[in-house]
């Protein structure tokens, strides 16, 4: 562990005037959520799909909802149930404490669809879910641009990975789908995420020129949306990024690279902060 980098990162946080928290899938690993890194990572979490010869990109393809909705909802129904049962790890509470103690204006930007930041107590009005949320539904067709809360119970047969009940559109009674941007997806309604992004834009305008720190956790290179955002924000005047990642932590100077998992990295930073 590079103590100099850790100390520099802690100093940046304490001197910050605004904070952006960026997260990818690795943020959920410490809460017990599966890591879909590569086919083997996906099949470790879902061995039933290995037997079916289905990888993550296959399972997350929206075509299943129209061709075989029980199979499509098998994957997303299981994930809905898993995320509802998951308790956010301690790192979320550490971040909330820093925000409170340092009285920082802040925003969260995440590629995760699990709703863990809101569940941990973050203000939903300060969260951007760039790929949507599994806790919201839309019509598959879609018959109209409506998005509503996912309050469905979706039992799944774990041997076949098929859903035993199907969510329906409130309006046309056709099949509903998660309001999530999937692979090769042309029917996702991005209105909710776009509204969140507009609020984030207002945050950036409000904090233009102020000392901005970006803390990025668990964002990989396979789907680099979050990493690109971090690097774009870090180029702003008076901005600097702290990238926490156990395998792909590299980032250009003067930004800071910390080779830890999300929770471990946040704990190390917390040990250096003074309130």
C-alpha positions, 0 to 999 in steps of 0.5 A: 500500500502506498501511504503517500498516495493514501494521504494525498487522497485523504487531503484532497477529500478534506479540502474538497468543496464538492464530491462526485461518487462514481461507481461500477459493478465492483462497488457491489461485490463487498455486499455479496453481489456477484462479479460478472467479470468474464464468462467464468465470473458470470457462470460462477454466480449462475452455474445454471446458465453454464449448463444452458450455454448462456453467457452474461451478454446472452442473458441480458439481451432484451430479445428474450422478453419478446421471444420467451418472456419467462426466460427473459424474466428468469434472469432479471427476476432473480436479480430483482429478488437478489438486490431486494435482499442485499444489505449495502456494505459499510462503505456506503455508510462511510461515504455518507458520514464524510458528506455529513461531516464535511458538509459537501455538495455531492452527486452519485453517478453509477452504472449499477441498476441495483438501487443500493445507493438509495437503499443505503440512505443516499438522496434519490435526487442526487443519484444518476443511474446511467443504465436505468434501474431494476426497481422500475418497469416499462412496457416492452413495446412500449405502448407509451413512455411510462415508467413505474415502480417495480413492486412485482413478486417474481418467483424463478425456477432456479433449475430452468431459470424461468420466471413463474409469473410475468410483470404486465404493463399497467396500460396495455396488459402486454409484457413489462420489462425492467427499465434497464439499458441492455445489450443491443437495446432499442426499446429502453425508455431513458427518460428517467435517467435523462432527468437524473442527468439534467439534475447532475448537470445543474450540480456541475454548473453550481460547482463550476470552478470549485474544488471538485473531487471524484471518487470512483470505485469498482468501474472496469474497462469492459463497459467503460462508461463510468471510467470515461466520466471520471476522466472527463470530470477530472479535466475540469479546473480544480478537479482531481480523481481518486480511482479505487480498483483492485485490478485496473486502478491506473489513471493519469497523474495528478489523479490518484490510483488506489489498488483496493476493492471498494470497501477496503479502499474506503476504510483505508481512506477513512482511517486517514481523514480527520473530523 
